[in-house]
Amino acid sequence: MNRPYMPGDRFTVADLNIAGVMTLALLCEMDLNAWPRMKEWLQRCLDRPAADDWRGVNFRIPRPPTDLGGLAMFV
């Protein structure tokens, strides 16, 4: 991708929708280093001022320890 956002040079609802889902990768502590452009795009989306609104929300649900790692949030 040679543009800063999905459809082009501007952040749009397409970026918002995809970035909203991609934040699950961060919550699951997935390593995104294999996809550097996608990682940079997601960071650009999360660096937007409006993204600060959700950062204070705790999405963690207390659960017993498991070997599932980040997948445990879905069990």
CHARMM internal coordinates of N, CA and C (Angstrom, degrees):
IC EDIT
DIST 1 N 1 CA 1.4425
DIST 1 CA 1 C 1.5246
ANGL 1 N 1 CA 1 C 107.76
DIST 1 C 2 N 1.3027
ANGL 1 CA 1 C 2 N 115.95
DIHE 1 N 1 CA 1 C 2 N 125.69
DIST 2 N 2 CA 1.4597
ANGL 1 C 2 N 2 CA 121.49
DIHE 1 CA 1 C 2 N 2 CA -179.53
DIST 2 CA 2 C 1.5119
ANGL 2 N 2 CA 2 C 112.42
DIHE 1 C 2 N 2 CA 2 C -107.12
DIST 2 C 3 N 1.3142
ANGL 2 CA 2 C 3 N 116.65
DIHE 2 N 2 CA 2 C 3 N 22.52
DIST 3 N 3 CA 1.4651
ANGL 2 C 3 N 3 CA 120.71
DIHE 2 CA 2 C 3 N 3 CA 179.02
DIST 3 CA 3 C 1.5276
ANGL 3 N 3 CA 3 C 108.05
DIHE 2 C 3 N 3 CA 3 C -131.37
DIST 3 C 4 N 1.3167
ANGL 3 CA 3 C 4 N 117.88
DIHE 3 N 3 CA 3 C 4 N 156.56
DIST 4 N 4 CA 1.4633
ANGL 3 C 4 N 4 CA 119.64
DIHE 3 CA 3 C 4 N 4 CA -174.30
DIST 4 CA 4 C 1.5260
ANGL 4 N 4 CA 4 C 114.69
DIHE 3 C 4 N 4 CA 4 C -71.63
DIST 4 C 5 N 1.3408
ANGL 4 CA 4 C 5 N 117.79
DIHE 4 N 4 CA 4 C 5 N -27.47
DIST 5 N 5 CA 1.4627
ANGL 4 C 5 N 5 CA 120.58
DIHE 4 CA 4 C 5 N 5 CA -178.46
DIST 5 CA 5 C 1.5214
ANGL 5 N 5 CA 5 C 109.73
DIHE 4 C 5 N 5 CA 5 C -129.91
DIST 5 C 6 N 1.3080
ANGL 5 CA 5 C 6 N 117.86
DIHE 5 N 5 CA 5 C 6 N 167.89
DIST 6 N 6 CA 1.4613
ANGL 5 C 6 N 6 CA 122.13
DIHE 5 CA 5 C 6 N 6 CA -173.96
DIST 6 CA 6 C 1.5297
ANGL 6 N 6 CA 6 C 113.35
DIHE 5 C 6 N 6 CA 6 C -52.24
DIST 6 C 7 N 1.3468
ANGL 6 CA 6 C 7 N 118.74
DIHE 6 N 6 CA 6 C 7 N -57.97
DIST 7 N 7 CA 1.4612
ANGL 6 C 7 N 7 CA 117.35
DIHE 6 CA 6 C 7 N 7 CA -177.29
DIST 7 CA 7 C 1.5272
ANGL 7 N 7 CA 7 C 115.01
DIHE 6 C 7 N 7 CA 7 C -83.75
DIST 7 C 8 N 1.3137
ANGL 7 CA 7 C 8 N 118.33
DIHE 7 N 7 CA 7 C 8 N -9.84
DIST 8 N 8 CA 1.4655
ANGL 7 C 8 N 8 CA 118.63
DIHE 7 CA 7 C 8 N 8 CA -178.80
DIST 8 CA 8 C 1.5099
ANGL 8 N 8 CA 8 C 112.75
DIHE 7 C 8 N 8 CA 8 C 162.54
DIST 8 C 9 N 1.3201
ANGL 8 CA 8 C 9 N 115.54
DIHE 8 N 8 CA 8 C 9 N -135.68
DIST 9 N 9 CA 1.4570
ANGL 8 C 9 N 9 CA 121.71
DIHE 8 CA 8 C 9 N 9 CA -174.46
DIST 9 CA 9 C 1.5235
ANGL 9 N 9 CA 9 C 114.08
DIHE 8 C 9 N 9 CA 9 C -87.71
DIST 9 C 10 N 1.3400
ANGL 9 CA 9 C 10 N 117.42
DIHE 9 N 9 CA 9 C 10 N -10.79
DIST 10 N 10 CA 1.4638
ANGL 9 C 10 N 10 CA 121.04
DIHE 9 CA 9 C 10 N 10 CA -177.13
DIST 10 CA 10 C 1.5236
ANGL 10 N 10 CA 10 C 111.41
DIHE 9 C 10 N 10 CA 10 C -114.72
DIST 10 C 11 N 1.3173
ANGL 10 CA 10 C 11 N 116.24
DIHE 10 N 10 CA 10 C 11 N 145.05
DIST 11 N 11 CA 1.4623
ANGL 10 C 11 N 11 CA 122.80
DIHE 10 CA 10 C 11 N 11 CA 172.68
DIST 11 CA 11 C 1.5314
ANGL 11 N 11 CA 11 C 107.41
DIHE 10 C 11 N 11 CA 11 C -70.03
DIST 11 C 12 N 1.3353
ANGL 11 CA 11 C 12 N 117.09
DIHE 11 N 11 CA 11 C 12 N 129.48
DIST 12 N 12 CA 1.4648
ANGL 11 C 12 N 12 CA 121.07
DIHE 11 CA 11 C 12 N 12 CA -178.96
DIST 12 CA 12 C 1.5239
ANGL 12 N 12 CA 12 C 109.65
DIHE 11 C 12 N 12 CA 12 C -131.03
DIST 12 C 13 N 1.3194
ANGL 12 CA 12 C 13 N 115.29
DIHE 12 N 12 CA 12 C 13 N -179.92
DIST 13 N 13 CA 1.4568
ANGL 12 C 13 N 13 CA 120.63
DIHE 12 CA 12 C 13 N 13 CA 178.04
DIST 13 CA 13 C 1.5399
ANGL 13 N 13 CA 13 C 110.50
DIHE 12 C 13 N 13 CA 13 C -62.13
DIST 13 C 14 N 1.3113
ANGL 13 CA 13 C 14 N 118.26
DIHE 13 N 13 CA 13 C 14 N -26.69
DIST 14 N 14 CA 1.4649
ANGL 13 C 14 N 14 CA 120.59
DIHE 13 CA 13 C 14 N 14 CA 176.37
DIST 14 CA 14 C 1.5318
ANGL 14 N 14 CA 14 C 110.03
DIHE 13 C 14 N 14 CA 14 C -62.03
DIST 14 C 15 N 1.3212
ANGL 14 CA 14 C 15 N 117.10
DIHE 14 N 14 CA 14 C 15 N -45.59
DIST 15 N 15 CA 1.4658
ANGL 14 C 15 N 15 CA 121.05
DIHE 14 CA 14 C 15 N 15 CA 177.27
DIST 15 CA 15 C 1.5186
ANGL 15 N 15 CA 15 C 110.63
DIHE 14 C 15 N 15 CA 15 C -63.66
DIST 15 C 16 N 1.3174
ANGL 15 CA 15 C 16 N 116.28
DIHE 15 N 15 CA 15 C 16 N -42.10
DIST 16 N 16 CA 1.4580
ANGL 15 C 16 N 16 CA 121.00
DIHE 15 CA 15 C 16 N 16 CA -179.92
DIST 16 CA 16 C 1.5320
ANGL 16 N 16 CA 16 C 110.81
DIHE 15 C 16 N 16 CA 16 C -59.11
DIST 16 C 17 N 1.3141
ANGL 16 CA 16 C 17 N 117.10
DIHE 16 N 16 CA 16 C 17 N -47.41
DIST 17 N 17 CA 1.4666
ANGL 16 C 17 N 17 CA 120.82
DIHE 16 CA 16 C 17 N 17 CA -179.17
DIST 17 CA 17 C 1.5182
ANGL 17 N 17 CA 17 C 112.35
DIHE 16 C 17 N 17 CA 17 C -63.51
DIST 17 C 18 N 1.3132
ANGL 17 CA 17 C 18 N 116.46
DIHE 17 N 17 CA 17 C 18 N -46.17
DIST 18 N 18 CA 1.4648
ANGL 17 C 18 N 18 CA 119.80
DIHE 17 CA 17 C 18 N 18 CA -177.64
DIST 18 CA 18 C 1.5237
ANGL 18 N 18 CA 18 C 110.68
DIHE 17 C 18 N 18 CA 18 C -70.64
DIST 18 C 19 N 1.3267
ANGL 18 CA 18 C 19 N 117.68
DIHE 18 N 18 CA 18 C 19 N -42.04
DIST 19 N 19 CA 1.4661
ANGL 18 C 19 N 19 CA 120.77
DIHE 18 CA 18 C 19 N 19 CA 179.75
DIST 19 CA 19 C 1.5216
ANGL 19 N 19 CA 19 C 110.57
DIHE 18 C 19 N 19 CA 19 C -64.00
DIST 19 C 20 N 1.3356
ANGL 19 CA 19 C 20 N 116.77
DIHE 19 N 19 CA 19 C 20 N -35.51
DIST 20 N 20 CA 1.4562
ANGL 19 C 20 N 20 CA 119.78
DIHE 19 CA 19 C 20 N 20 CA 177.47
DIST 20 CA 20 C 1.5132
ANGL 20 N 20 CA 20 C 112.13
DIHE 19 C 20 N 20 CA 20 C -59.59
DIST 20 C 21 N 1.3058
ANGL 20 CA 20 C 21 N 116.58
DIHE 20 N 20 CA 20 C 21 N -40.85
DIST 21 N 21 CA 1.4713
ANGL 20 C 21 N 21 CA 120.90
DIHE 20 CA 20 C 21 N 21 CA 177.98
DIST 21 CA 21 C 1.5263
ANGL 21 N 21 CA 21 C 110.52
DIHE 20 C 21 N 21 CA 21 C -74.25
DIST 21 C 22 N 1.3202
ANGL 21 CA 21 C 22 N 116.12
DIHE 21 N 21 CA 21 C 22 N -39.93
DIST 22 N 22 CA 1.4732
ANGL 21 C 22 N 22 CA 119.83
DIHE 21 CA 21 C 22 N 22 CA -177.26
DIST 22 CA 22 C 1.5261
ANGL 22 N 22 CA 22 C 112.59
DIHE 21 C 22 N 22 CA 22 C -66.84
DIST 22 C 23 N 1.3227
ANGL 22 CA 22 C 23 N 118.58
DIHE 22 N 22 CA 22 C 23 N -19.86
DIST 23 N 23 CA 1.4620
ANGL 22 C 23 N 23 CA 118.82
DIHE 22 CA 22 C 23 N 23 CA 176.53
DIST 23 CA 23 C 1.5202
ANGL 23 N 23 CA 23 C 111.16
DIHE 22 C 23 N 23 CA 23 C -64.13
DIST 23 C 24 N 1.3377
ANGL 23 CA 23 C 24 N 117.09
DIHE 23 N 23 CA 23 C 24 N -21.23
DIST 24 N 24 CA 1.4704
ANGL 23 C 24 N 24 CA 119.69
DIHE 23 CA 23 C 24 N 24 CA 174.71
DIST 24 CA 24 C 1.5249
ANGL 24 N 24 CA 24 C 110.78
DIHE 23 C 24 N 24 CA 24 C -62.01
DIST 24 C 25 N 1.3257
ANGL 24 CA 24 C 25 N 116.63
DIHE 24 N 24 CA 24 C 25 N -33.86
DIST 25 N 25 CA 1.4648
ANGL 24 C 25 N 25 CA 119.59
DIHE 24 CA 24 C 25 N 25 CA 177.67
DIST 25 CA 25 C 1.5192
ANGL 25 N 25 CA 25 C 110.10
DIHE 24 C 25 N 25 CA 25 C -61.49
DIST 25 C 26 N 1.3182
ANGL 25 CA 25 C 26 N 116.36
DIHE 25 N 25 CA 25 C 26 N -40.14
DIST 26 N 26 CA 1.4661
ANGL 25 C 26 N 26 CA 120.17
DIHE 25 CA 25 C 26 N 26 CA 178.72
DIST 26 CA 26 C 1.5244
ANGL 26 N 26 CA 26 C 110.83
DIHE 25 C 26 N 26 CA 26 C -69.53
DIST 26 C 27 N 1.3365
ANGL 26 CA 26 C 27 N 116.64
DIHE 26 N 26 CA 26 C 27 N -41.09
DIST 27 N 27 CA 1.4558
ANGL 26 C 27 N 27 CA 119.61
DIHE 26 CA 26 C 27 N 27 CA 179.21
DIST 27 CA 27 C 1.5201
ANGL 27 N 27 CA 27 C 111.87
DIHE 26 C 27 N 27 CA 27 C -64.67
DIST 27 C 28 N 1.3293
ANGL 27 CA 27 C 28 N 116.27
DIHE 27 N 27 CA 27 C 28 N -29.82
DIST 28 N 28 CA 1.4725
ANGL 27 C 28 N 28 CA 121.50
DIHE 27 CA 27 C 28 N 28 CA 177.57
DIST 28 CA 28 C 1.5232
ANGL 28 N 28 CA 28 C 111.49
DIHE 27 C 28 N 28 CA 28 C -85.48
DIST 28 C 29 N 1.3363
ANGL 28 CA 28 C 29 N 115.59
DIHE 28 N 28 CA 28 C 29 N -0.30
DIST 29 N 29 CA 1.4650
ANGL 28 C 29 N 29 CA 122.39
DIHE 28 CA 28 C 29 N 29 CA -179.59
DIST 29 CA 29 C 1.5367
ANGL 29 N 29 CA 29 C 112.05
DIHE 28 C 29 N 29 CA 29 C 59.21
DIST 29 C 30 N 1.3393
ANGL 29 CA 29 C 30 N 115.38
DIHE 29 N 29 CA 29 C 30 N 37.98
DIST 30 N 30 CA 1.4587
ANGL 29 C 30 N 30 CA 120.04
DIHE 29 CA 29 C 30 N 30 CA 176.82
DIST 30 CA 30 C 1.5224
ANGL 30 N 30 CA 30 C 109.71
DIHE 29 C 30 N 30 CA 30 C -72.56
DIST 30 C 31 N 1.3128
ANGL 30 CA 30 C 31 N 115.78
DIHE 30 N 30 CA 30 C 31 N 143.00
DIST 31 N 31 CA 1.4557
ANGL 30 C 31 N 31 CA 121.27
DIHE 30 CA 30 C 31 N 31 CA 177.38
DIST 31 CA 31 C 1.5261
ANGL 31 N 31 CA 31 C 108.68
DIHE 30 C 31 N 31 CA 31 C -82.95
DIST 31 C 32 N 1.3007
ANGL 31 CA 31 C 32 N 117.07
DIHE 31 N 31 CA 31 C 32 N 113.74
DIST 32 N 32 CA 1.4642
ANGL 31 C 32 N 32 CA 121.76
DIHE 31 CA 31 C 32 N 32 CA -177.89
DIST 32 CA 32 C 1.5287
ANGL 32 N 32 CA 32 C 112.55
DIHE 31 C 32 N 32 CA 32 C -97.93
DIST 32 C 33 N 1.3075
ANGL 32 CA 32 C 33 N 117.74
DIHE 32 N 32 CA 32 C 33 N 9.44
DIST 33 N 33 CA 1.4676
ANGL 32 C 33 N 33 CA 121.14
DIHE 32 CA 32 C 33 N 33 CA -176.55
DIST 33 CA 33 C 1.5197
ANGL 33 N 33 CA 33 C 113.33
DIHE 32 C 33 N 33 CA 33 C -62.94
DIST 33 C 34 N 1.3289
ANGL 33 CA 33 C 34 N 118.23
DIHE 33 N 33 CA 33 C 34 N -22.70
DIST 34 N 34 CA 1.4694
ANGL 33 C 34 N 34 CA 120.81
DIHE 33 CA 33 C 34 N 34 CA 178.59
DIST 34 CA 34 C 1.5300
ANGL 34 N 34 CA 34 C 111.35
DIHE 33 C 34 N 34 CA 34 C -71.52
DIST 34 C 35 N 1.3247
ANGL 34 CA 34 C 35 N 117.32
DIHE 34 N 34 CA 34 C 35 N -15.73
DIST 35 N 35 CA 1.4594
ANGL 34 C 35 N 35 CA 123.39
DIHE 34 CA 34 C 35 N 35 CA -179.14
DIST 35 CA 35 C 1.5263
ANGL 35 N 35 CA 35 C 109.47
DIHE 34 C 35 N 35 CA 35 C -124.96
DIST 35 C 36 N 1.3225
ANGL 35 CA 35 C 36 N 118.27
DIHE 35 N 35 CA 35 C 36 N 70.68
DIST 36 N 36 CA 1.4731
ANGL 35 C 36 N 36 CA 121.08
DIHE 35 CA 35 C 36 N 36 CA -173.50
DIST 36 CA 36 C 1.5264
ANGL 36 N 36 CA 36 C 114.01
DIHE 35 C 36 N 36 CA 36 C -59.67
DIST 36 C 37 N 1.3161
ANGL 36 CA 36 C 37 N 119.20
DIHE 36 N 36 CA 36 C 37 N -39.56
DIST 37 N 37 CA 1.4704
ANGL 36 C 37 N 37 CA 119.85
DIHE 36 CA 36 C 37 N 37 CA -179.10
DIST 37 CA 37 C 1.5243
ANGL 37 N 37 CA 37 C 111.07
DIHE 36 C 37 N 37 CA 37 C -67.99
DIST 37 C 38 N 1.3237
ANGL 37 CA 37 C 38 N 116.37
DIHE 37 N 37 CA 37 C 38 N -39.83
DIST 38 N 38 CA 1.4591
ANGL 37 C 38 N 38 CA 119.98
DIHE 37 CA 37 C 38 N 38 CA 177.42
DIST 38 CA 38 C 1.5227
ANGL 38 N 38 CA 38 C 109.99
DIHE 37 C 38 N 38 CA 38 C -65.76
DIST 38 C 39 N 1.3192
ANGL 38 CA 38 C 39 N 116.62
DIHE 38 N 38 CA 38 C 39 N -39.88
DIST 39 N 39 CA 1.4642
ANGL 38 C 39 N 39 CA 121.25
DIHE 38 CA 38 C 39 N 39 CA 178.67
DIST 39 CA 39 C 1.5345
ANGL 39 N 39 CA 39 C 110.28
DIHE 38 C 39 N 39 CA 39 C -63.64
DIST 39 C 40 N 1.3278
ANGL 39 CA 39 C 40 N 117.63
DIHE 39 N 39 CA 39 C 40 N -42.00
DIST 40 N 40 CA 1.4651
ANGL 39 C 40 N 40 CA 121.54
DIHE 39 CA 39 C 40 N 40 CA 178.16
DIST 40 CA 40 C 1.5303
ANGL 40 N 40 CA 40 C 110.96
DIHE 39 C 40 N 40 CA 40 C -65.49
DIST 40 C 41 N 1.3407
ANGL 40 CA 40 C 41 N 116.29
DIHE 40 N 40 CA 40 C 41 N -41.82
DIST 41 N 41 CA 1.4598
ANGL 40 C 41 N 41 CA 120.13
DIHE 40 CA 40 C 41 N 41 CA 178.64
DIST 41 CA 41 C 1.5285
ANGL 41 N 41 CA 41 C 110.52
DIHE 40 C 41 N 41 CA 41 C -61.61
DIST 41 C 42 N 1.3420
ANGL 41 CA 41 C 42 N 116.47
DIHE 41 N 41 CA 41 C 42 N -46.37
DIST 42 N 42 CA 1.4616
ANGL 41 C 42 N 42 CA 120.23
DIHE 41 CA 41 C 42 N 42 CA -179.95
DIST 42 CA 42 C 1.5261
ANGL 42 N 42 CA 42 C 110.39
DIHE 41 C 42 N 42 CA 42 C -61.68
DIST 42 C 43 N 1.3088
ANGL 42 CA 42 C 43 N 117.08
DIHE 42 N 42 CA 42 C 43 N -41.60
DIST 43 N 43 CA 1.4586
ANGL 42 C 43 N 43 CA 119.84
DIHE 42 CA 42 C 43 N 43 CA 178.98
DIST 43 CA 43 C 1.5263
ANGL 43 N 43 CA 43 C 111.25
DIHE 42 C 43 N 43 CA 43 C -63.49
DIST 43 C 44 N 1.3467
ANGL 43 CA 43 C 44 N 116.42
DIHE 43 N 43 CA 43 C 44 N -39.61
DIST 44 N 44 CA 1.4734
ANGL 43 C 44 N 44 CA 120.20
DIHE 43 CA 43 C 44 N 44 CA 176.71
DIST 44 CA 44 C 1.5334
ANGL 44 N 44 CA 44 C 110.26
DIHE 43 C 44 N 44 CA 44 C -59.87
DIST 44 C 45 N 1.3204
ANGL 44 CA 44 C 45 N 116.39
DIHE 44 N 44 CA 44 C 45 N -42.97
DIST 45 N 45 CA 1.4695
ANGL 44 C 45 N 45 CA 120.41
DIHE 44 CA 44 C 45 N 45 CA 178.64
DIST 45 CA 45 C 1.5211
ANGL 45 N 45 CA 45 C 110.64
DIHE 44 C 45 N 45 CA 45 C -63.90
DIST 45 C 46 N 1.3225
ANGL 45 CA 45 C 46 N 116.97
DIHE 45 N 45 CA 45 C 46 N -42.55
DIST 46 N 46 CA 1.4612
ANGL 45 C 46 N 46 CA 120.75
DIHE 45 CA 45 C 46 N 46 CA -177.02
DIST 46 CA 46 C 1.5243
ANGL 46 N 46 CA 46 C 112.61
DIHE 45 C 46 N 46 CA 46 C -76.13
DIST 46 C 47 N 1.3126
ANGL 46 CA 46 C 47 N 117.29
DIHE 46 N 46 CA 46 C 47 N -16.57
DIST 47 N 47 CA 1.4698
ANGL 46 C 47 N 47 CA 121.18
DIHE 46 CA 46 C 47 N 47 CA 176.87
DIST 47 CA 47 C 1.5302
ANGL 47 N 47 CA 47 C 112.03
DIHE 46 C 47 N 47 CA 47 C -80.75
DIST 47 C 48 N 1.3089
ANGL 47 CA 47 C 48 N 117.17
DIHE 47 N 47 CA 47 C 48 N -8.14
DIST 48 N 48 CA 1.4694
ANGL 47 C 48 N 48 CA 120.53
DIHE 47 CA 47 C 48 N 48 CA 178.52
DIST 48 CA 48 C 1.5219
ANGL 48 N 48 CA 48 C 109.14
DIHE 47 C 48 N 48 CA 48 C -68.22
DIST 48 C 49 N 1.3288
ANGL 48 CA 48 C 49 N 118.24
DIHE 48 N 48 CA 48 C 49 N 143.34
DIST 49 N 49 CA 1.4720
ANGL 48 C 49 N 49 CA 120.69
DIHE 48 CA 48 C 49 N 49 CA -177.12
DIST 49 CA 49 C 1.5263
ANGL 49 N 49 CA 49 C 114.37
DIHE 48 C 49 N 49 CA 49 C -55.22
DIST 49 C 50 N 1.3152
ANGL 49 CA 49 C 50 N 118.22
DIHE 49 N 49 CA 49 C 50 N -37.46
DIST 50 N 50 CA 1.4699
ANGL 49 C 50 N 50 CA 120.09
DIHE 49 CA 49 C 50 N 50 CA -178.20
DIST 50 CA 50 C 1.5301
ANGL 50 N 50 CA 50 C 112.05
DIHE 49 C 50 N 50 CA 50 C -66.28
DIST 50 C 51 N 1.3152
ANGL 50 CA 50 C 51 N 117.86
DIHE 50 N 50 CA 50 C 51 N -21.99
DIST 51 N 51 CA 1.4617
ANGL 50 C 51 N 51 CA 120.54
DIHE 50 CA 50 C 51 N 51 CA 179.77
DIST 51 CA 51 C 1.5254
ANGL 51 N 51 CA 51 C 111.20
DIHE 50 C 51 N 51 CA 51 C -68.18
DIST 51 C 52 N 1.3213
ANGL 51 CA 51 C 52 N 117.85
DIHE 51 N 51 CA 51 C 52 N -19.99
DIST 52 N 52 CA 1.4642
ANGL 51 C 52 N 52 CA 120.51
DIHE 51 CA 51 C 52 N 52 CA 178.72
DIST 52 CA 52 C 1.5272
ANGL 52 N 52 CA 52 C 112.63
DIHE 51 C 52 N 52 CA 52 C -64.80
DIST 52 C 53 N 1.3156
ANGL 52 CA 52 C 53 N 117.26
DIHE 52 N 52 CA 52 C 53 N -22.13
DIST 53 N 53 CA 1.4630
ANGL 52 C 53 N 53 CA 120.94
DIHE 52 CA 52 C 53 N 53 CA -177.05
DIST 53 CA 53 C 1.5248
ANGL 53 N 53 CA 53 C 112.94
DIHE 52 C 53 N 53 CA 53 C -61.81
DIST 53 C 54 N 1.3152
ANGL 53 CA 53 C 54 N 118.49
DIHE 53 N 53 CA 53 C 54 N -32.86
DIST 54 N 54 CA 1.4655
ANGL 53 C 54 N 54 CA 120.03
DIHE 53 CA 53 C 54 N 54 CA -176.29
DIST 54 CA 54 C 1.5290
ANGL 54 N 54 CA 54 C 112.82
DIHE 53 C 54 N 54 CA 54 C -94.55
DIST 54 C 55 N 1.2943
ANGL 54 CA 54 C 55 N 118.97
DIHE 54 N 54 CA 54 C 55 N -11.62
DIST 55 N 55 CA 1.4714
ANGL 54 C 55 N 55 CA 121.24
DIHE 54 CA 54 C 55 N 55 CA -174.15
DIST 55 CA 55 C 1.5262
ANGL 55 N 55 CA 55 C 113.42
DIHE 54 C 55 N 55 CA 55 C -62.74
DIST 55 C 56 N 1.3161
ANGL 55 CA 55 C 56 N 118.02
DIHE 55 N 55 CA 55 C 56 N -28.96
DIST 56 N 56 CA 1.4597
ANGL 55 C 56 N 56 CA 120.02
DIHE 55 CA 55 C 56 N 56 CA -179.30
DIST 56 CA 56 C 1.5202
ANGL 56 N 56 CA 56 C 113.87
DIHE 55 C 56 N 56 CA 56 C -81.06
DIST 56 C 57 N 1.3247
ANGL 56 CA 56 C 57 N 117.00
DIHE 56 N 56 CA 56 C 57 N -5.80
DIST 57 N 57 CA 1.4614
ANGL 56 C 57 N 57 CA 120.70
DIHE 56 CA 56 C 57 N 57 CA -178.34
DIST 57 CA 57 C 1.5256
ANGL 57 N 57 CA 57 C 109.41
DIHE 56 C 57 N 57 CA 57 C -81.74
DIST 57 C 58 N 1.3200
ANGL 57 CA 57 C 58 N 116.34
DIHE 57 N 57 CA 57 C 58 N 132.67
DIST 58 N 58 CA 1.4658
ANGL 57 C 58 N 58 CA 120.98
DIHE 57 CA 57 C 58 N 58 CA 179.09
DIST 58 CA 58 C 1.5202
ANGL 58 N 58 CA 58 C 108.97
DIHE 57 C 58 N 58 CA 58 C -94.74
DIST 58 C 59 N 1.3255
ANGL 58 CA 58 C 59 N 116.63
DIHE 58 N 58 CA 58 C 59 N 111.07
DIST 59 N 59 CA 1.4484
ANGL 58 C 59 N 59 CA 121.60
DIHE 58 CA 58 C 59 N 59 CA -179.29
DIST 59 CA 59 C 1.5329
ANGL 59 N 59 CA 59 C 112.30
DIHE 58 C 59 N 59 CA 59 C -90.78
DIST 59 C 60 N 1.3002
ANGL 59 CA 59 C 60 N 116.79
DIHE 59 N 59 CA 59 C 60 N -1.31
DIST 60 N 60 CA 1.4585
ANGL 59 C 60 N 60 CA 120.56
DIHE 59 CA 59 C 60 N 60 CA -176.53
DIST 60 CA 60 C 1.5317
ANGL 60 N 60 CA 60 C 110.59
DIHE 59 C 60 N 60 CA 60 C -78.61
DIST 60 C 61 N 1.3050
ANGL 60 CA 60 C 61 N 115.06
DIHE 60 N 60 CA 60 C 61 N 134.22
DIST 61 N 61 CA 1.4590
ANGL 60 C 61 N 61 CA 121.64
DIHE 60 CA 60 C 61 N 61 CA 174.68
DIST 61 CA 61 C 1.5205
ANGL 61 N 61 CA 61 C 106.37
DIHE 60 C 61 N 61 CA 61 C -111.35
DIST 61 C 62 N 1.3243
ANGL 61 CA 61 C 62 N 118.56
DIHE 61 N 61 CA 61 C 62 N 123.29
DIST 62 N 62 CA 1.4674
ANGL 61 C 62 N 62 CA 119.74
DIHE 61 CA 61 C 62 N 62 CA -178.95
DIST 62 CA 62 C 1.5311
ANGL 62 N 62 CA 62 C 110.63
DIHE 61 C 62 N 62 CA 62 C -59.43
DIST 62 C 63 N 1.3031
ANGL 62 CA 62 C 63 N 115.92
DIHE 62 N 62 CA 62 C 63 N 127.41
DIST 63 N 63 CA 1.4649
ANGL 62 C 63 N 63 CA 121.84
DIHE 62 CA 62 C 63 N 63 CA 179.91
DIST 63 CA 63 C 1.5218
ANGL 63 N 63 CA 63 C 108.87
DIHE 62 C 63 N 63 CA 63 C -141.37
DIST 63 C 64 N 1.3107
ANGL 63 CA 63 C 64 N 116.37
DIHE 63 N 63 CA 63 C 64 N 156.46
DIST 64 N 64 CA 1.4797
ANGL 63 C 64 N 64 CA 118.57
DIHE 63 CA 63 C 64 N 64 CA 176.56
DIST 64 CA 64 C 1.5219
ANGL 64 N 64 CA 64 C 110.41
DIHE 63 C 64 N 64 CA 64 C -63.75
DIST 64 C 65 N 1.3310
ANGL 64 CA 64 C 65 N 117.92
DIHE 64 N 64 CA 64 C 65 N 153.95
DIST 65 N 65 CA 1.4694
ANGL 64 C 65 N 65 CA 120.73
DIHE 64 CA 64 C 65 N 65 CA 178.31
DIST 65 CA 65 C 1.5294
ANGL 65 N 65 CA 65 C 111.07
DIHE 64 C 65 N 65 CA 65 C -57.28
DIST 65 C 66 N 1.3233
ANGL 65 CA 65 C 66 N 115.35
DIHE 65 N 65 CA 65 C 66 N 146.16
DIST 66 N 66 CA 1.4629
ANGL 65 C 66 N 66 CA 120.97
DIHE 65 CA 65 C 66 N 66 CA 179.95
DIST 66 CA 66 C 1.5230
ANGL 66 N 66 CA 66 C 109.58
DIHE 65 C 66 N 66 CA 66 C -148.98
DIST 66 C 67 N 1.3086
ANGL 66 CA 66 C 67 N 116.08
DIHE 66 N 66 CA 66 C 67 N 162.46
DIST 67 N 67 CA 1.4675
ANGL 66 C 67 N 67 CA 121.61
DIHE 66 CA 66 C 67 N 67 CA 176.96
DIST 67 CA 67 C 1.5287
ANGL 67 N 67 CA 67 C 111.93
DIHE 66 C 67 N 67 CA 67 C -86.75
DIST 67 C 68 N 1.3140
ANGL 67 CA 67 C 68 N 117.89
DIHE 67 N 67 CA 67 C 68 N 3.44
DIST 68 N 68 CA 1.4527
ANGL 67 C 68 N 68 CA 121.52
DIHE 67 CA 67 C 68 N 68 CA -176.21
DIST 68 CA 68 C 1.5222
ANGL 68 N 68 CA 68 C 113.92
DIHE 67 C 68 N 68 CA 68 C -79.21
DIST 68 C 69 N 1.3106
ANGL 68 CA 68 C 69 N 117.53
DIHE 68 N 68 CA 68 C 69 N -11.34
DIST 69 N 69 CA 1.4686
ANGL 68 C 69 N 69 CA 120.51
DIHE 68 CA 68 C 69 N 69 CA -179.16
DIST 69 CA 69 C 1.5086
ANGL 69 N 69 CA 69 C 111.00
DIHE 68 C 69 N 69 CA 69 C 61.24
DIST 69 C 70 N 1.3494
ANGL 69 CA 69 C 70 N 117.27
DIHE 69 N 69 CA 69 C 70 N -132.41
DIST 70 N 70 CA 1.4430
ANGL 69 C 70 N 70 CA 122.54
DIHE 69 CA 69 C 70 N 70 CA -178.04
DIST 70 CA 70 C 1.5150
ANGL 70 N 70 CA 70 C 113.93
DIHE 69 C 70 N 70 CA 70 C -63.92
DIST 70 C 71 N 1.3384
ANGL 70 CA 70 C 71 N 116.89
DIHE 70 N 70 CA 70 C 71 N -22.43
DIST 71 N 71 CA 1.4571
ANGL 70 C 71 N 71 CA 120.00
DIHE 70 CA 70 C 71 N 71 CA 179.26
DIST 71 CA 71 C 1.5117
ANGL 71 N 71 CA 71 C 112.29
DIHE 70 C 71 N 71 CA 71 C -69.81
DIST 71 C 72 N 1.3130
ANGL 71 CA 71 C 72 N 118.21
DIHE 71 N 71 CA 71 C 72 N -16.75
DIST 72 N 72 CA 1.4596
ANGL 71 C 72 N 72 CA 122.34
DIHE 71 CA 71 C 72 N 72 CA -178.19
DIST 72 CA 72 C 1.5264
ANGL 72 N 72 CA 72 C 111.67
DIHE 71 C 72 N 72 CA 72 C -59.52
DIST 72 C 73 N 1.3337
ANGL 72 CA 72 C 73 N 117.42
DIHE 72 N 72 CA 72 C 73 N -26.02
DIST 73 N 73 CA 1.4606
ANGL 72 C 73 N 73 CA 119.62
DIHE 72 CA 72 C 73 N 73 CA -178.79
DIST 73 CA 73 C 1.5274
ANGL 73 N 73 CA 73 C 111.92
DIHE 72 C 73 N 73 CA 73 C -68.40
DIST 73 C 74 N 1.3347
ANGL 73 CA 73 C 74 N 117.02
DIHE 73 N 73 CA 73 C 74 N -15.79
DIST 74 N 74 CA 1.4620
ANGL 73 C 74 N 74 CA 120.99
DIHE 73 CA 73 C 74 N 74 CA -178.79
DIST 74 CA 74 C 1.5312
ANGL 74 N 74 CA 74 C 112.43
DIHE 73 C 74 N 74 CA 74 C -99.59
DIST 74 C 75 N 1.3222
ANGL 74 CA 74 C 75 N 117.09
DIHE 74 N 74 CA 74 C 75 N -4.02
DIST 75 N 75 CA 1.4647
ANGL 74 C 75 N 75 CA 120.88
DIHE 74 CA 74 C 75 N 75 CA -176.75
DIST 75 CA 75 C 1.5123
ANGL 75 N 75 CA 75 C 110.38
DIHE 74 C 75 N 75 CA 75 C -97.35
END
COOR INIT
IC SEED 1 N 1 CA 1 C
IC BUILD
